[in-house]
Structures are given as C-alpha cells and as structure tokens.
Amino acid sequence: MTVQPNSIEGRDIAFHLHSYTNARKHEANGPVVIDKGEGVFVTDTDGNRYIEAMAGLWSVAVGFGEQRLVDAAAKQMGKLPYYHTFTHKSHGPAIELAEKLVAMAPVPMSKAYFTNSGSEANDTMMKLVRYRANALGQPRKKKFVSRMRGYHGVTLASASLTGLVNNHRDFDLPIEGVLHTTCPHYWREGRVGESEEEFATRCAEDLEAMIQTEGPETIAAFIGEPVMGAGGVVVPPATYWEKIQVVLKKHDILLVADEVICGFGRTGEMFGSQTYGIEPDIMTLSKALSSSYLPISALLINEKVYEPIADRSAEIGTLGTGFTASGHPVAAAVALENLKIIEERDLVGNAREMGNYLQAGLKSLEDHPLVGEARGVGLIGAIELVTDKAAKVAMQPPGAMAAQAFAILQKNGVIARAIGDALAFCPPLIIEAAHIDTIVETTRRSLDELAKGM
C-alpha cells in the first residue's frame, strides 16, 4: 500500500524519527497510528481494534482511558501546573508520592528521588553510587555489574548497563566501568544434565569470579531486574537471587533492583523483589508508577546509601544533579491516583490470579511445533519460537521468525512484542480471562499461519 504524503502516516514519515525502528523500512511502510484506547484495547486511525497485550511498553497497569487519572491530571494542572524541587523547594504531590513510595517499599528505604523515565532513574543511580563512593573515601569502588540481556535504559550510562548488543552497536558503548555477567536463562544457557539450582550456582560462581578478577574493592553495585523484561522475559532459575545476594553481601556490593517493569503488581506481588526474596539497597521505579499516563520515575535509596550522600552534599554545599521536571506535580498527582486504583481494585491480586491463567495459556502453546519454551510469572510471559525444538534454533537471521509472528498476530488483532526469537506478552493488570483466551487462541492461529508460510 502506498502511503499518501499528506496523510497522517505520510506526515509521520516526513517529520518523525522513531525509537527502536528501522528508519528506511519506516519510510517505505509507514506507521500504525493508534488513535484511542479503552481498557485493554487500542484502536488505530483505520478503525482496527487490538488487544494491547504489551500494556503499551510494559506499563499501562490500569488500562487505557481511566477517567480518574484524567481528572487527577486536570485538577492538579488547574492548581499548580508546574514547579521544581531544586534549592529547598517542594510541593504537595511530590511530598505525598515520596512518602507513599517509601512506605510501600518491600524493605526499609530512606528517601525517594524523582526522575522522568527508567533510563534517567538508572543513570542517576550510577551518579549517586559514584558520589557515595567518593564520600566514603573509596575512589576505586566505581564499577557496575549488570547481566547479559538485562535492560536498564538508553542514556549513555544506562544503555551501558543494558546487556543487549543493538543498544551498544555504533553508540560506542558500553562506557568504561560497566561489566556484564551471565544471563540467568536456564532454557538457553543451562548445560546438559544441569539442574536449575546447579545453573543458579554457576551464575553466582561466574559473578564471584568476575568480582575477584576485577578486584572486590573496585565493584560498587550489581543491578538486575527481578524478571528480565526487554531481554526476552527471562525468569530467574530456582535459588538464583538467594545465591547472588550471598556473593554481593560478602563483598559489600550494593544491590540495585530495577523494578521498572516488575514494580506495582506485574509479578503478582507489589514488587518483583517480594516475589524473589530480593533485599535491595536501591530500587528504580517507573512505567506502572503512573501507568505511563505521564512520564515519571523514582529511585528509592536506603539509609546506607543516603547518609554518605547527604554528608558529602553538606561538605560541597549542594547535591549537584537534578532535572527540570523531577517530581513534576501533575505527573506525581497522576501517580498517586494510579497507586490508589491499583490498591483499591486489588489489581495485584488480579495479576496473581489472571497471571496463573495467562501462564497456563502460554504453557499450552508448547505443543505447537514452532514453540520451544513458554515462560513467565504473573502477567508477564513469553514464548520462544523455534524451527527445531531439540536443537533450540529458529529461522535465520536471528529475530526474523518472531518478527513475522508479531506481524501476523497484529494483523489478527493482538499487539505483542518481538524480542529476539521470542514473542512477549505483558497485558494491563485489569485483564480478564476472556481477553487472555483471545490472546492465546489468536497466538495459536497466528503461529499456524506462520507455519503454513514457511
């Protein structure tokens, strides 16, 4: 189909550079322009209606078109549309949200610091950890350990933490001082005859070996998502987090839980850290914090992190970092109302119940000849696509198979996400069993279509 230059699609091609998009392919094909959303559904400008099985970008927890969030934004916009949090200034929504988040945290936290995206939260985390090391007189303790296939953002610093090759290629990344250890994907990385717990032990041993090679006195922090999201929905093997934390405590290395995707109910608990017994020193939060109705993110830091930073800011005279929109009053007001909805409607409980139903549905697809593994927890899941189940290989080049499946699935009315050779699903927390049935049935039908065309 030829895109008309004066159409909305043509104007998008003419003026808009897209994230995570092949720019030349976009010039040829143009966009799907989403026009409106309601509940778990979105509709494009051609009138096609889709189940948004990715909640946008892992984030629209309360669904689309939630009037309470619209009203909260309008009310705050009318009262105080903007103010900053620099130089001892504050405002009610930021104070209330900080208090709320510290109270909600699964382990004792001291302070909330506001940013505008998960990338900014993790970027700022790296700055604060470096600042803290200097405050403690540990100028060499500045390195960060992340994991292959981990996802922590796209700024120069946070993209360096991310362990995905296309986030590094031609951006001259990662920056110095960022290391990547073993990806805890048992199905892909486990050895023949190795149990999940044995694989978890090997992951911890790999981390220990890296720390010893680099020098424990040089490693400041380890960052990980409770469940990896954009790396393909990688669920940690049994005992993984327990064993990783033993290594970190042994060497006095800070633990950062990236809860940007897992936080606020996704795993069937309020935080993924609760699901896996993680006791972080720092948590980074975004996405479902406001259901992405407005940009907002936060770091939570414990006393161990806060005290040296506070002392050093007193010595220097300021904590020299911040963003114009940090703790934006309208975004904070929307986040507060969003959290009220999640709690009042027990959407965490719904995520747990419907999550079990989703995981069973995805698991049922493992009998399909093109599905090698179904995996997930709560309302986050994925199916790994293969052409040979025993060899665990897919169509070449890598990613081509999932891209084709994604396109067919979208044509059939379900928006998922292709990640490598996997199809990922992360629907809004308000999802119902009938919607999940449609997602699973449409996925099976779409895989049948793909198989016929191969």
N, C-alpha and C positions, 0 to 999 in steps of 0.2 A: 504494500500500500504506500502510495506517495504522500508524504506529509506536505500539506499546503503551507507556504511561507507565512501567511497571515493568520493561520490557526493558532490556537494556544500551544499546540505541540510544536509548530514551526517557530514560534517566538521563544519557546524554551530552548530549542536547538540553537537559535541565533544568539541568545544572550546569557545562558546559564551553564556554568561548568559544574558537573555533578561529582559528588563523592562516590568512591568505590564503583566507578563506571568506566567502561571503555569509551573514551571520548569520540573516536572515529566511528565506532559502531553506533553510538548515540546519534551522531549526525545523520546516519543512514536510516535508523529505525525510529528515533524519537522516543518520548516518554509515555508511560501510562500516567495520566493526570488524575489523581484522586481528588474528588470534589467534595465529598461529605462522608461522615461516619456516624454510626449509631450502634451502640452496644458492641458486639464482636464483629460488626460488618462495616466495610467501607464501600463506596460507590464511585466509579470513575466518571469522567465527563461524557462517556458514551452510554452511560446508564447501566454498565455491567456491575453487578454486586458480588463482593467477595467476602468470605470469612477471613478475617485478618488473623491468621494462625501464628503470626510473629509479634502480635501486640505492637505493631509499628516496628520499632527496633528494640524488642525485648522489654517494652516499657509501659504500655498503656494499661495499667493494672485494673482500673475501674471501668474500662471500656470507653468508647467514643461517645461524645455528646452528653456527658454528665453535667446536668444543669447546675448542680451545687458548686462545681468548680468554676463554671462561667460566672455565677453570681458572686462567688468569693473574689474573683479577679475584678469584677466590675465595682464591687463595694470598696475594695482597697484602692483601686485606681481613682475613685472619687475622693477618697480621704487623703491618701498620701501616695501619689503615683510613683515616686522615686525618692530615695535618699540613700546615702552611703554609710559605710561602717568604719571609715578612717578616723583617725585623730579623736578618739573617745566619743564618737557619735554612734547612735544606735536608733532603733525604732522597734515598736511592739512586735510585729510579725517575726523579725529575726530573733528577738529575745525568746519569744514563746517557742519558736521552732528549735532553737538550740537547747532549751530546757527539755522539750519533748524528746528530742533525739538522744540526749544523754540519759534520760530516764528509760528509754526503750532499749538501749544497748544491752546485748546479752552478757557482757562483762563490764566491770566498773570502768567508766570513762570520765574524763575531767572536763573537756571543752569540745565544742563544735566550731569548725571554721568553714565558712561558706565560699563556694566557688560556683561555676556555672555549667560544668559538664564533668563527666567522669574523667576525661582526659586532663582537665585542669586540676581536678582533685588529686590525681596521681602525680601530676607534675609538681604541684605544691607540696605533696607529701615528700617527694625527693628533696626539695629545697629545705623543708623543715628538718628532715633527718640529717642533712649535711650541717645545717645551722646548729642542731643539737650536738653533733659530734664535736664541732669546734668549741661549743660552750663547755663540753666535758673534757676538753684538752685531749681529744682523740682525733687528730688531724688525718690519720691514715684510715680511720674506720668510716669509709665513704662508699664502698661498693654495694651494689644491689644484686640480689639473686632472684631471677624470675624463672619461668619454665618455658620450654619449647611449646608452642601453640597457645600459650597464655595470651590473653588480650587485656591491655591496660590503657589503651588510648592511642592518640595520634599526634600529640605535640612532639617536638624533638625528643624530650625526655621520656614522656610516657610511651611513645612509639618504640623507644629503645627497650623499655620493659616488655612490650608486646613481643611475643616469640613467633611471629608469622613473617615469612620471607617477603611477601609483597608489601608489607608495611616498612620494610627496610630498603628494598631494592631502589637504587638511584636517588634515595634521600640521604645517602651517606650515613646510614645508621646500622647498628646501634652506636650511641656515643660511648666514650670510654667509661669504664667502671660499672658496666651492666653485663651480667653473666646470665646464661640460660642453662638450667639443669633439665633432667629427664621429664618428658611429658608422661603423666600417670594414666595413660590409656592402655588398660590391660589387654583388650582385644587386639590392639595393633602392636603394642610394644612388649607384651609378655612373651616369654620364651616357651618352647615346647616342654610340657610337663611342669611348668612353674605355676604354683597356685597364686591366687590373688594376694594373699598375705606375703608370700615369698617375693612377689613382684614389688609390693609396698616396701618390704625390707630392702630390696635392691635400690629402689628410688631414694630411700633415706641414706643408704650407703653411698650412692652417687653424689648426693648433696654433701655428705661428710667429706668425701674425697675432694670435691671441689673446694670446700672451705679450707681443708688442710693444704691444698696446692696453692691457693691464693694467700693463705695466712689468716687465721681467725681474727686477728687484730685489724684486718682490712675490711671485713664484711659488716655492713651496718644493718641491713634489713633483707628479709625474704618477703616477697609478695606473691599471693596466689588467690585465685577465685575459688571459693568453696567447690563449685562446679564450673568447669571451663565453659564459656558460652560461645563466643565467636571463633574459638579454635575447634568447634565441632561438637559441642555438648559432651564434654569428657567428664564422666562421673568417677571420682576417686575410688581406687580399689579399697577393699576392707583393710582397716588399720592404718591407712596411708597417713592421715593427718595426725594421728597419735604419734607415729614414728617420726614424722617430720618435726613435730614440736619438741620432741626429746633432743634432737640434734640442735635446734635453734637455742633452746634454753641452756644447753651445755656450753655454748659459745657466746652467750649474751647477745644474741642477734634479734633485733626487733621483728615481730611478725605483723605483716600488713594483710588484712583480709579485704580483698577487692569485692565488695558486696554490690557493685553497680548493677549487675543483673540479678543476683540471687536475693538481694535485700527486699524486705517488705512482702514476703509471702511466697515467693516463687517456688521454693523447695518444699512447701508445706509447713514450714516454720516461719516465724517472722524474719529470721536471718538464716542464711546458709551456714553461718558459724554454729548455730544451735543444732542444725541437722548433723554436723560432723564433729562436734566437740572441739571447735577451734576457739582458742583464747587469745584474740589479737591484742596488740598494743595500739594499733591504728586501724580504723575502718574507713573505707571510702564508699560513698553512697551517691546515687543519682537515679536516673530513669524512673522507677516506680515511686520515688520520693514525691514527685508531683504528677505521676502518670504521664510525664513529659508534656503536660499541657503548657507549661512554661519551663524554660531552662533553669535548673538549679541543681547543685550538688553540694556535698559536705564531706569533711573529714571529721572523724571523732578520734581524739587522742587521749591516752590515759595520763595519769599523774607522772609516770616515769618519763614520758615524752614531754609533757608540758613544762615541768618545773625548770629544767635546764634552759629551755627556750625562753621562758619568762625572765629568768635571771639574766640571760645574755641580752635580751631586749632592754633591760634596765641599764646594763653597762654601756650599750651602744647608744641608747636613747630612743630607739624605735625598733619595731619588727618590720623591716623594710620590704614588705610584699603585700599584694592585695590587688583586687580587680574593681573597676568602677561599679559593676553590678553585683558584687559579692553580697549575698543576703538580700537581694532585691526585695522590697516589701511586697510587691504584687506576687512574685514567684513564691515567696515564703508563705503568704496567706493562702495561696492555692495548695501548697504542700501540706499545710496544717489541715485544711479541709479534706484533702485527699487521704491523709492518715486517719482522720475521723471516719471517713467512709469505709476504709479497709477494716477498721476495728468494729464499727457499728454493724456492718453487714457480715462480719466474720469471713472475710474473703480469704484469710489464711486457712481457715477450716475448709472452705470450698476448694482452695488449691490442693489441700491434702486429699480430700475425697475425690474430686474430679481428676487430680493428678494420678491417683491409683487407676482410675478409669482410662485416662489417656495412656499411661504406661502399658496397661493390658492391651489396649487397642494397637499401639505400636508394636508390641511384642507379637501380636497375632500376624503381623506382616512378615515375620521372619520365615514363614513358609513360602513366601514369594521367591521365585528363582533369582530375582535381582537384589534381594535384601540379605546382606551378610550379618548385620547386627542391628538390633533395636536397643536403645539405651536412654536413660534419663532418670529423673526424680521429680516428684511433684509435677508442676505444669511447665516443665522444660524437658524436651526429648529430641531424639534424632534417630534416623535410620541410615545406616551405611550401605551404599549401593555398590554392588559387585557384579562382575560378569562370571566370576569363578569363586564360589563360596569357600572351597578348600584352600585355594591359593590367596584369597583375600585381595584380589586385584579387580580393578574396574576398567572401564573404557579409557582409551588413551586419546588425547593427552589428559593428565590428571585434572579433574574437575569438570570435564566435558559431560560426563554421564549425569551428574547432579544438575548441571545447568539445563540439560534437555528435560529432565524430570520436572524441574522447577517451572519451566515454561509451559509444559503440558498441564501441570497442576494448576497454575494460574489461569490458563485458558478454561479450565474446568471449574473455576470459582473458588479456589483456596490459595491464599498467599502464604507461602512458607519461605525458607531461605536456603539457598545452595551454599554449602561451606565445604570446600574440597570435594570429596566424593560422598558427602552426606547431605541429607535434607533435614533441616532443623525446624522445630515447632516450639512456640512459646506464646500461647494464646493469652488473652486477658484473663485476669483472675475471676471474672464474672462468668466464665464459660459454663455451659450446661452440657449434660450428657448427650442431648440430641445434636449439638454442634460438634462434639467430639466424634460421634458416629459418622457425621457427614465428612469430617476431616479424614478419618481413617478409610471410609468407603471410597472417597474421591481419590485418595492417595493410591489405593489398590488399583482402581480403574486407570489411573494415570500411568502407573507402572506397567500395567497390561498394554497400554498404548505404546509406551516406550519399547517394550519387548518386541512388539509386532514390527516396529520400525527399524530394529537393529539388524 
